[in-house]
């Protein structure tokens, strides 16, 4: 049975009450995200440390089918990943540790919108496509550069999707806000259907036991390119609105055959940047 709760006048729902008194030390809650399938309960908080985004695992959330303790262990795993990796396009981890009945991670609040918000809307994507070509290419390059760094350090982009790419239209930059489920090599499909949007899932992410590699991350980066410049549903050349030299790079990256994709993220990034260099901005 769902419980209707509130903090500082902001309503949210849980399946069972949880200790959130620890949040008071961060200030006043101005937003709650309670419908995440990850099992995390997320808060926007304004207080003595400024505006913060806080992820909390340990509550029985409405859309999560697993055990709260499993969500706690995943959040601890993600905290270790964030603590080891820094990049201008990765939202930085400020703090993490036990909180209430579970565990919390703390990030600076970003005045940016997910490329695919919840509930879904095309407004962010439409506004993005009105930006000058050079700005959009720069935004994508930052995300690709981050993924090349993470791949070089042995991480595979599991659950990388347009929900986790924040678009800051004022600053003209794109940020990655979630690497919680990234896997270290060697990585394998342990679920049958891996988490993430179907538009970003490579074929091997549907097959139990298949290896996941850098070519899996490459597929997701190609899908992101189609979100920026084309139609990620059919990926046709006719729907491509970006530079002509970049279409074959994105198309090759998203091929079903792993042998036909770029084998490494750095190889994909080199091909992409070569295409950009051929483009008149």
LOMI-593179 format. One record per residue (C-alpha): residue number from 1; y, z, x. Coordinates in nm, 4 decimals. Layout:
N
{NUM {Y Z X}}
...
//
This chain:
281
{1 {0.0000 0.0000 0.0000}}
{2 {0.3400 -0.0992 0.1381}}
{3 {0.6064 0.1655 0.1888}}
{4 {0.9748 0.0844 0.1436}}
{5 {1.1708 0.2601 0.4193}}
{6 {1.5185 0.2409 0.5699}}
{7 {1.7155 0.3364 0.8796}}
{8 {2.0938 0.3505 0.8747}}
{9 {2.0880 0.1689 0.5438}}
{10 {1.8719 -0.1191 0.6723}}
{11 {1.5525 -0.1572 0.4637}}
{12 {1.2080 -0.2418 0.6020}}
{13 {0.8444 -0.2108 0.5026}}
{14 {0.5381 -0.0563 0.6673}}
{15 {0.1865 0.0307 0.5584}}
{16 {0.2251 0.3869 0.6881}}
{17 {0.5161 0.6008 0.8051}}
{18 {0.5684 0.6336 1.1804}}
{19 {0.7866 0.8518 1.4012}}
{20 {1.1103 0.6638 1.4705}}
{21 {1.3306 0.9607 1.5594}}
{22 {1.3351 0.8426 1.9218}}
{23 {1.5507 0.5456 1.8140}}
{24 {1.8457 0.7798 1.7499}}
{25 {1.9092 0.8028 2.1236}}
{26 {1.9959 0.4317 2.1293}}
{27 {2.2442 0.4369 1.8432}}
{28 {2.2707 0.2851 1.4957}}
{29 {2.0204 0.0324 1.3635}}
{30 {2.1829 -0.2868 1.2333}}
{31 {1.8732 -0.5039 1.1918}}
{32 {1.4986 -0.4581 1.1478}}
{33 {1.2295 -0.7263 1.1938}}
{34 {0.9230 -0.5929 1.0144}}
{35 {0.7206 -0.9062 0.9309}}
{36 {0.6028 -1.0120 1.2760}}
{37 {0.2324 -1.1027 1.3086}}
{38 {0.2263 -0.9485 1.6587}}
{39 {0.2169 -0.5922 1.5253}}
{40 {0.5562 -0.5159 1.6774}}
{41 {0.8361 -0.3570 1.4768}}
{42 {1.1690 -0.4779 1.6190}}
{43 {1.5188 -0.3368 1.5918}}
{44 {1.8740 -0.4398 1.6648}}
{45 {2.0595 -0.1239 1.7712}}
{46 {2.4255 -0.0598 1.8541}}
{47 {2.5100 0.2511 2.0541}}
{48 {2.6031 0.4066 2.3885}}
{49 {2.4141 0.1359 2.5811}}
{50 {2.5672 -0.1516 2.3887}}
{51 {2.3756 -0.3831 2.1567}}
{52 {2.0031 -0.3751 2.2220}}
{53 {1.6855 -0.5433 2.1005}}
{54 {1.3961 -0.2969 2.0895}}
{55 {1.0300 -0.3839 2.0359}}
{56 {0.8051 -0.1023 1.9179}}
{57 {0.4265 -0.1067 1.8879}}
{58 {0.2318 0.1729 1.7236}}
{59 {0.3319 0.1306 1.3604}}
{60 {0.1092 -0.0171 1.0900}}
{61 {0.3123 -0.3279 1.0111}}
{62 {0.2599 -0.5422 0.7028}}
{63 {0.1602 -0.8761 0.8615}}
{64 {-0.0526 -0.7458 1.1504}}
{65 {-0.4272 -0.7354 1.0900}}
{66 {-0.5298 -0.5503 1.4066}}
{67 {-0.5227 -0.1889 1.5189}}
{68 {-0.1852 -0.0376 1.6160}}
{69 {-0.3373 0.0707 1.9486}}
{70 {-0.4218 -0.2914 2.0302}}
{71 {-0.0573 -0.3856 1.9723}}
{72 {0.0427 -0.0991 2.2024}}
{73 {-0.1802 -0.2297 2.4816}}
{74 {-0.0386 -0.5817 2.4433}}
{75 {0.3163 -0.4478 2.4598}}
{76 {0.2323 -0.2553 2.7780}}
{77 {0.0864 -0.5769 2.9207}}
{78 {0.4045 -0.7672 2.8364}}
{79 {0.6207 -0.4966 2.9964}}
{80 {0.4314 -0.5438 3.3225}}
{81 {0.4929 -0.9204 3.3040}}
{82 {0.8657 -0.8806 3.2416}}
{83 {0.8968 -0.6229 3.5185}}
{84 {0.7451 -0.8660 3.7715}}
{85 {0.9347 -1.1818 3.6768}}
{86 {1.3083 -1.2472 3.6642}}
{87 {1.4929 -1.5693 3.5903}}
{88 {1.8354 -1.6535 3.4393}}
{89 {1.6629 -1.8044 3.1342}}
{90 {1.4273 -1.5125 3.0658}}
{91 {1.5764 -1.2289 2.8609}}
{92 {1.5614 -0.9304 3.1008}}
{93 {1.3676 -0.6114 3.0379}}
{94 {1.5972 -0.3079 3.0609}}
{95 {1.3471 -0.0269 3.0016}}
{96 {1.0006 0.0470 2.8667}}
{97 {0.7775 0.3455 2.8029}}
{98 {0.6101 0.5725 2.5444}}
{99 {0.8075 0.6190 2.2232}}
{100 {0.7140 0.8116 1.9103}}
{101 {0.3552 0.7296 1.8196}}
{102 {0.3453 0.4222 2.0408}}
{103 {0.5320 0.2233 2.3054}}
{104 {0.8680 0.0453 2.3262}}
{105 {1.0398 -0.2204 2.5354}}
{106 {1.4192 -0.2521 2.5486}}
{107 {1.6195 -0.5727 2.6037}}
{108 {1.9863 -0.6704 2.5744}}
{109 {2.0690 -0.8141 2.2329}}
{110 {2.1293 -1.1893 2.2406}}
{111 {2.3840 -1.3558 2.0139}}
{112 {2.1626 -1.6596 1.9834}}
{113 {1.9339 -1.8155 1.7227}}
{114 {1.5662 -1.9074 1.7554}}
{115 {1.5120 -2.2817 1.7638}}
{116 {1.2858 -2.2159 1.4622}}
{117 {1.4059 -1.9043 1.2813}}
{118 {1.2108 -1.7045 1.0245}}
{119 {1.2442 -1.8103 0.7457}}
{120 {1.2367 -2.1693 0.8786}}
{121 {1.5630 -2.3629 0.8807}}
{122 {1.6821 -2.6830 1.0466}}
{123 {2.0395 -2.5613 1.0931}}
{124 {2.0020 -2.4481 1.4558}}
{125 {1.8249 -2.7717 1.5492}}
{126 {2.0878 -2.9843 1.3733}}
{127 {2.3737 -2.8037 1.5489}}
{128 {2.1886 -2.8314 1.8802}}
{129 {2.1610 -3.2085 1.8465}}
{130 {2.5370 -3.2365 1.8009}}
{131 {2.5944 -3.1022 2.1527}}
{132 {2.6659 -3.3516 2.4332}}
{133 {2.3567 -3.4970 2.5973}}
{134 {2.4333 -3.3321 2.9321}}
{135 {2.4409 -2.9873 2.7688}}
{136 {2.1075 -3.0370 2.5941}}
{137 {1.9433 -3.1624 2.9114}}
{138 {2.0777 -2.8634 3.1025}}
{139 {1.9435 -2.6241 2.8375}}
{140 {1.5974 -2.7783 2.8532}}
{141 {1.5980 -2.7875 3.2325}}
{142 {1.6567 -2.4118 3.2432}}
{143 {1.3549 -2.3443 3.0223}}
{144 {1.1387 -2.5881 3.2208}}
{145 {1.2486 -2.4280 3.5486}}
{146 {1.1515 -2.0839 3.4171}}
{147 {0.8077 -2.2091 3.3158}}
{148 {0.7599 -2.3697 3.6579}}
{149 {0.8386 -2.0341 3.8199}}
{150 {0.5928 -1.8482 3.5963}}
{151 {0.3235 -2.1129 3.6489}}
{152 {0.3731 -2.0886 4.0245}}
{153 {0.3072 -1.7162 3.9954}}
{154 {-0.0190 -1.7755 3.8091}}
{155 {0.0823 -1.7437 3.4427}}
{156 {-0.0251 -1.9676 3.1545}}
{157 {0.2143 -1.9971 2.8583}}
{158 {0.0122 -1.8570 2.5678}}
{159 {0.2077 -1.8320 2.2398}}
{160 {0.5055 -2.0244 2.3757}}
{161 {0.6678 -2.1818 2.0721}}
{162 {1.0072 -2.2711 1.9246}}
{163 {1.0317 -1.9237 1.7701}}
{164 {1.0603 -1.7844 2.1234}}
{165 {1.3329 -2.0200 2.2465}}
{166 {1.6790 -1.8808 2.1684}}
{167 {1.9655 -2.1264 2.1405}}
{168 {2.3089 -1.9972 2.2412}}
{169 {2.5392 -2.2715 2.1162}}
{170 {2.8542 -2.1008 2.2419}}
{171 {2.7292 -2.0618 2.6000}}
{172 {2.5272 -2.3860 2.5774}}
{173 {2.2090 -2.2327 2.7115}}
{174 {1.8522 -2.1780 2.5986}}
{175 {1.6666 -1.8530 2.6662}}
{176 {1.3007 -1.7542 2.6456}}
{177 {1.2672 -1.4207 2.4684}}
{178 {0.8906 -1.3665 2.4535}}
{179 {0.6204 -1.3941 2.7211}}
{180 {0.4148 -1.1128 2.5709}}
{181 {0.0855 -1.3043 2.5469}}
{182 {0.1043 -1.5104 2.8666}}
{183 {-0.2255 -1.4991 3.0552}}
{184 {-0.2908 -1.4766 3.4257}}
{185 {-0.5213 -1.7339 3.5862}}
{186 {-0.8088 -1.7815 3.5377}}
{187 {-0.7438 -1.7911 3.1641}}
{188 {-0.9712 -1.8881 2.8756}}
{189 {-0.9544 -1.9376 2.5018}}
{190 {-1.0891 -1.6100 2.3659}}
{191 {-0.9888 -1.6571 2.0010}}
{192 {-1.0971 -2.0032 1.8906}}
{193 {-0.7496 -2.0678 1.7521}}
{194 {-0.4920 -1.9325 1.9946}}
{195 {-0.1648 -1.7852 1.8625}}
{196 {0.1444 -2.0013 1.8185}}
{197 {0.2844 -2.2828 1.6100}}
{198 {0.0374 -2.5721 1.5565}}
{199 {0.3014 -2.8125 1.6928}}
{200 {0.2788 -2.6351 2.0304}}
{201 {-0.0971 -2.5799 2.0544}}
{202 {-0.2905 -2.8030 2.2946}}
{203 {-0.6392 -2.9163 2.1839}}
{204 {-0.8082 -2.6679 2.4190}}
{205 {-0.6334 -2.3864 2.2319}}
{206 {-0.8610 -2.4510 1.9358}}
{207 {-1.1920 -2.4380 2.1257}}
{208 {-1.3494 -2.1017 2.2000}}
{209 {-1.4289 -2.0648 2.5688}}
{210 {-1.2180 -2.3573 2.6924}}
{211 {-1.0208 -2.2982 3.0107}}
{212 {-0.6432 -2.2726 2.9769}}
{213 {-0.4437 -2.4075 3.2685}}
{214 {-0.1072 -2.5382 3.3768}}
{215 {-0.1791 -2.8558 3.1817}}
{216 {-0.1837 -2.6320 2.8711}}
{217 {0.1675 -2.5134 2.9562}}
{218 {0.2688 -2.8757 3.0229}}
{219 {0.1633 -2.9664 2.6676}}
{220 {0.3969 -2.7002 2.5270}}
{221 {0.6902 -2.8175 2.7384}}
{222 {0.6396 -3.1730 2.6167}}
{223 {0.6346 -3.0412 2.2592}}
{224 {0.9637 -2.8616 2.3254}}
{225 {1.1152 -3.1859 2.4532}}
{226 {1.0229 -3.3493 2.1209}}
{227 {1.1882 -3.0594 1.9361}}
{228 {1.5099 -3.1316 2.1273}}
{229 {1.5066 -3.5108 2.1194}}
{230 {1.2445 -3.6462 1.8819}}
{231 {1.0053 -3.5600 1.6039}}
{232 {0.7424 -3.3091 1.7135}}
{233 {0.5285 -3.3952 1.4114}}
{234 {0.4517 -3.7605 1.4958}}
{235 {0.6035 -3.7928 1.8487}}
{236 {0.6727 -4.1614 1.8008}}
{237 {0.9063 -4.3631 2.0200}}
{238 {1.0956 -4.4738 1.7077}}
{239 {1.1885 -4.1125 1.6301}}
{240 {1.2938 -4.0371 1.9896}}
{241 {1.6714 -3.9869 2.0139}}
{242 {1.6882 -3.8876 2.3801}}
{243 {1.7176 -4.0880 2.7011}}
{244 {1.4662 -4.3733 2.7150}}
{245 {1.3428 -4.2700 3.0603}}
{246 {1.2328 -3.9297 2.9273}}
{247 {1.0178 -4.0456 2.6366}}
{248 {0.7151 -4.1427 2.8512}}
{249 {0.7351 -3.8058 3.0307}}
{250 {0.7249 -3.6107 2.7042}}
{251 {0.4575 -3.8417 2.5601}}
{252 {0.2291 -3.8035 2.8622}}
{253 {0.2755 -3.4255 2.8597}}
{254 {0.1482 -3.4016 2.5003}}
{255 {-0.1597 -3.6220 2.5239}}
{256 {-0.4811 -3.4801 2.3809}}
{257 {-0.6724 -3.5785 2.6943}}
{258 {-0.6146 -3.3188 2.9631}}
{259 {-0.6946 -3.5739 3.2341}}
{260 {-0.4040 -3.7884 3.1159}}
{261 {-0.1437 -3.5085 3.1141}}
{262 {0.0484 -3.3825 3.4154}}
{263 {-0.1840 -3.1412 3.5909}}
{264 {0.0878 -2.8949 3.6942}}
{265 {0.4175 -2.7752 3.5504}}
{266 {0.5972 -2.8586 3.8753}}
{267 {0.4620 -3.2164 3.8539}}
{268 {0.5930 -3.2450 3.4981}}
{269 {0.9311 -3.1015 3.5997}}
{270 {0.9636 -3.3500 3.8873}}
{271 {0.8899 -3.6419 3.6540}}
{272 {1.1360 -3.5068 3.3959}}
{273 {1.4136 -3.4636 3.6515}}
{274 {1.3469 -3.8126 3.7866}}
{275 {1.3984 -3.9433 3.4306}}
{276 {1.7206 -3.7455 3.3980}}
{277 {1.8462 -3.8954 3.7243}}
{278 {1.8006 -4.2426 3.5712}}
{279 {2.0064 -4.1431 3.2671}}
{280 {2.3747 -4.2144 3.2285}}
{281 {2.5374 -3.8928 3.1062}}
//
